[in-house]
């Protein structure tokens, strides 16, 4: 992947395009100590190339992979995998402080307009959308029953679906000093959207939404929901 530098593959694997990854790699390499040791007795080598450590960590964050799968993808023994992840997390935490593009900031109105135009070129039905929101659920120990797991997740304080957690974002979306009129963001169907956020946080159709809509609106709603997803 690193050799071919295919943009879509990069984004799917590590959530960064090749140029952004290279920029991060420069900062990351300054804080990560690379060791070189050959494996013995047919075991995988303990050494890794410079780009592999941040690739491993970002793939661990972004893709739902088990440890066994990561070992196979990166040709690492479990102990080497665990050690590399720990070292890489420490290096990344320091490296990000020197990469301005890694900072979290609210886009200007000019950027909102430009990004919304880019989205509209891909999906003509979607207008005024300049960003996608999604939550990340890091599982430590999950109940086996899906209903129980869903109840725990949605009710957990600090979850992205908890209104208190997203309240600063919702306040900025409603404030025209920060957000363009008629513009907003897109989120998954699980995100809670109140009437006051109409047009500011757009979500695909939830289960049962289409049945509750009037028959003459259903075709249009279905097309819009498909465009949003």
C-alpha positions, 0 to 999 in steps of 0.5 A: 500500500505504501509503495503504490500510494493509492489515495482511496486505499490509504484513506480506508486503511489509515484515514489519511491520504498519502501526503498527509501520512508522509507529513505525519511520518516525518514528525512521528519518526522524530519521536519513535525509536526504530530497532532492527533485529532478525527473527530466529528459528523461523520467527517473524523479524522484530524490526519494522520499517519507518512507515509501518509503526504509524500505519499499524497504530492508525489501522488499529484505531480506524479498522475493526481488526483483531490482534490476530489479523493485525499480526498477519497483516504486519507480519508481527509476533503478538509480543512485537505487536503489543510493544509496537502499539505501545511505543507508537501511541507514545510517539504519536501523542508527542508528534501530533503537537508539532503538526498544525493540521492535526489540531481540532478546530471549527472551519471558517465560513469560507471553508464550509462553503468550499467543502459543501460545494465539493460534497455537492459535486459528488452528490447533487441532492446533498446541499450545504453539507460540509462535514460528516460526524460519527462516534467511535465505540471502543469496546472493552467488554461488551454484553453478548445480547445485542439489545443490552449492548445497545442500551449500555452504549446509548445510555453511557455518559460520554457517548457521542450520542449523549446530548451533553457530549455534543452540546458544544457542537450543536451550539455552534451549528445554530450560531450564525456567527460560526455556521453559514445559514442553510449549512450543516453536517451529516451524521449517522442514523443513531445521532439524536436530532431535535427539531431545533437542529432541523437542517443543521444535522442531517441523518439518513432515515431511521427504521420506521421513518419511511412508514410514518411519512406521507406516501407522496413524500416517500420516494423523495425521502428514499432518494435523499437518504440513499444520497446521505449514506 
